[in-house]
Amino acid sequence: MSGLKIRTGDNELDFLALGAMVHRLDPGVIPFRTANSFDIHVSGGEYNCAANLSSCFGLNTGVATAMVDNGIGELIQRQVRAMGVRPFYKQFKHDGVRGPNMATVYSDRGQGVRAPVVFYNRANEAGAMLKPGDFDWAKIFAGGCRWVHSGGIFAALSETTAEVVIEMFKAAGEAGAVRSFDLNYRAKLWDTIGGLKKGQEMIARIVEHVDVLIGNEEDLQKGLGVKGPDVEESSDSKLDPKNFFAMIGNVTEKFPHVKAVATTLREVHSTNRHSWSAVLHYDGQNYTAPTAELDVLDRIGGGDGFASGLIYSLLDGRAPEEALKLGWAHGALLTTFPGDVSRATLAEVEAFAEGGSARVQR
């Protein structure tokens, strides 16, 4: 393995995300079956990274995604603008009754011993209708782009979305951008289009064009089909990185062009109390972040927060161990905010990464 080759000079985009956008309905600690009201969070694993990198880290970011011409689409577009993310939309016309739709995620926060509950309505989703040819990648990358990102949930939405990821990664490679992929293996999604075997075939085709992989032990085993420990029966601490690092050799043997692999490590003691760490394998070396005890307000988006901080740091030319700590710190801070995207500042992230406390700031 050798280090990432990151573009320098003038580039219109530091980071471009490709994925489906959703709106998440959040009744707080109240279960949906008894809820009377909810907050709306604009989200999407790939978009979250673009929003974080723009609002917290000050980068020029964009998102390539499907958009629908109704009130929900307008709500999402307003939030994209508010977060400073440049949109590249494939427009879909809503028929006024059935769609196409912007997907809905329903997610309460849980409390204490009561776990959060997440369920979806992705029926007739515009994002799942995206196909190769929907975006003019040559035009998008013409002004220069340093890093592109997509993920396994988007890839599994339909028979065509994984092909869009491959198309984008090929174009990004030709344009000199680093390519990252968050495996996010979801069996329920892949079951709708062919199951585990089909999912592994498609993800393997995607990873042929990937420089940086993000994913936990289960993602690596089930998404990539690499050997590892039994992730469902293991009684070891979730914070012990040895299982993850033991699998890296299998990953790099199967995909020798992959230059970095990273994941968060989380042990859930209760809905609101988590032990939190992270690990990175970069350029043949292993790095482990500290362990923090988190008082969690809203856990959704913490993994995207980690990925965002890591990506920013690598783009900024920081050392791998510092990049890991900033990703770890940003992911931790993100769990203290409601919603899916960052409300932190770079100074806050750096202070926490350096061992800052929660004492009152005066």
BELNORPE-V796220 format. One record per residue. N is the residue number from 1. RES is the residue in one small letter. SS is DSSP state (h for helix, s for strand, l for the rest). Layout:
n: (N:N)
res: (RES:RES)
ss: (SS:SS)
This chain:
n: (1:2:3:4:5:6:7:8:9:10:11:12:13:14:15:16:17:18:19:20:21:22:23:24:25:26:27:28:29:30:31:32:33:34:35:36:37:38:39:40:41:42:43:44:45:46:47:48:49:50:51:52:53:54:55:56:57:58:59:60:61:62:63:64:65:66:67:68:69:70:71:72:73:74:75:76:77:78:79:80:81:82:83:84:85:86:87:88:89:90:91:92:93:94:95:96:97:98:99:100:101:102:103:104:105:106:107:108:109:110:111:112:113:114:115:116:117:118:119:120:121:122:123:124:125:126:127:128:129:130:131:132:133:134:135:136:137:138:139:140:141:142:143:144:145:146:147:148:149:150:151:152:153:154:155:156:157:158:159:160:161:162:163:164:165:166:167:168:169:170:171:172:173:174:175:176:177:178:179:180:181:182:183:184:185:186:187:188:189:190:191:192:193:194:195:196:197:198:199:200:201:202:203:204:205:206:207:208:209:210:211:212:213:214:215:216:217:218:219:220:221:222:223:224:225:226:227:228:229:230:231:232:233:234:235:236:237:238:239:240:241:242:243:244:245:246:247:248:249:250:251:252:253:254:255:256:257:258:259:260:261:262:263:264:265:266:267:268:269:270:271:272:273:274:275:276:277:278:279:280:281:282:283:284:285:286:287:288:289:290:291:292:293:294:295:296:297:298:299:300:301:302:303:304:305:306:307:308:309:310:311:312:313:314:315:316:317:318:319:320:321:322:323:324:325:326:327:328:329:330:331:332:333:334:335:336:337:338:339:340:341:342:343:344:345:346:347:348:349:350:351:352:353:354:355:356:357:358:359:360:361:362)
res: (m:s:g:l:k:i:r:t:g:d:n:e:l:d:f:l:a:l:g:a:m:v:h:r:l:d:p:g:v:i:p:f:r:t:a:n:s:f:d:i:h:v:s:g:g:e:y:n:c:a:a:n:l:s:s:c:f:g:l:n:t:g:v:a:t:a:m:v:d:n:g:i:g:e:l:i:q:r:q:v:r:a:m:g:v:r:p:f:y:k:q:f:k:h:d:g:v:r:g:p:n:m:a:t:v:y:s:d:r:g:q:g:v:r:a:p:v:v:f:y:n:r:a:n:e:a:g:a:m:l:k:p:g:d:f:d:w:a:k:i:f:a:g:g:c:r:w:v:h:s:g:g:i:f:a:a:l:s:e:t:t:a:e:v:v:i:e:m:f:k:a:a:g:e:a:g:a:v:r:s:f:d:l:n:y:r:a:k:l:w:d:t:i:g:g:l:k:k:g:q:e:m:i:a:r:i:v:e:h:v:d:v:l:i:g:n:e:e:d:l:q:k:g:l:g:v:k:g:p:d:v:e:e:s:s:d:s:k:l:d:p:k:n:f:f:a:m:i:g:n:v:t:e:k:f:p:h:v:k:a:v:a:t:t:l:r:e:v:h:s:t:n:r:h:s:w:s:a:v:l:h:y:d:g:q:n:y:t:a:p:t:a:e:l:d:v:l:d:r:i:g:g:g:d:g:f:a:s:g:l:i:y:s:l:l:d:g:r:a:p:e:e:a:l:k:l:g:w:a:h:g:a:l:l:t:t:f:p:g:d:v:s:r:a:t:l:a:e:v:e:a:f:a:e:g:g:s:a:r:v:q:r)
ss: (l:l:l:l:l:l:l:l:l:l:l:l:s:l:s:s:s:s:l:l:l:s:s:s:s:s:l:l:l:l:l:h:h:h:l:l:l:l:s:s:s:s:s:l:h:h:h:h:h:h:h:h:h:h:h:l:l:l:l:l:s:s:s:s:s:s:s:s:l:l:h:h:h:h:h:h:h:h:h:h:h:h:l:l:s:s:s:s:s:s:s:s:l:l:l:l:l:l:l:l:s:l:s:s:s:s:s:l:l:l:s:l:l:s:l:l:l:s:s:s:s:l:l:l:s:h:h:h:h:l:l:l:l:l:l:l:h:h:h:h:l:l:l:l:s:l:s:s:s:s:s:h:h:h:h:l:l:l:l:l:h:h:h:h:h:h:h:h:h:h:h:h:h:h:l:l:l:s:s:s:s:s:l:l:l:l:h:h:h:h:h:l:l:l:h:h:h:h:h:h:h:h:h:h:h:h:h:l:l:l:l:s:s:s:l:l:h:h:h:h:h:h:h:h:l:l:l:l:l:l:l:l:l:l:l:l:l:l:l:l:l:h:h:h:h:h:h:h:h:h:h:h:h:h:l:l:l:l:l:s:s:s:s:s:s:s:s:s:s:s:l:l:s:s:s:s:s:s:s:s:s:s:l:l:s:s:s:s:l:l:l:s:s:s:s:l:l:l:l:l:l:h:h:h:h:h:h:h:h:h:h:h:h:h:h:l:l:l:l:h:h:h:h:h:h:h:h:h:h:h:h:h:h:h:l:l:l:l:l:l:l:l:l:l:l:h:h:h:h:h:h:h:h:l:l:l:l:l:l:l:l:l)
